[in-house]
């Protein structure tokens, strides 16, 4: 059976962990995470796009393990807009 070459990446602000894997064709994101020995409690994606764990991988895919958000993006945007208004006369 043909093989796929994929990468599984988990990143933190100060470092990153990358595992290059060879999997059977038809392998899923979940299978890649298991093979890499990584968990993805906050989800995973392929090339920056969130996908379900049963998404089928293609040769050359980069599986990314996501971290929890540190701040709500909408709240942060509102705070920046409010701060800009205060600075402008």
RAHUDA-V722529 format. One record per helix or strand. SS is the DSSP state (@ for helix, = for strand). FROM is the first residue (numbers start at 1). TO is the last residue. If there is no record, write none. Layout:
<<SS;FROM;TO> <SS;FROM;TO>>
This chain:
<<=;3;11> <=;16;24> <=;28;28> <@;29;36> <=;44;46> <=;49;51> <=;56;56> <=;62;65> <@;73;87>>
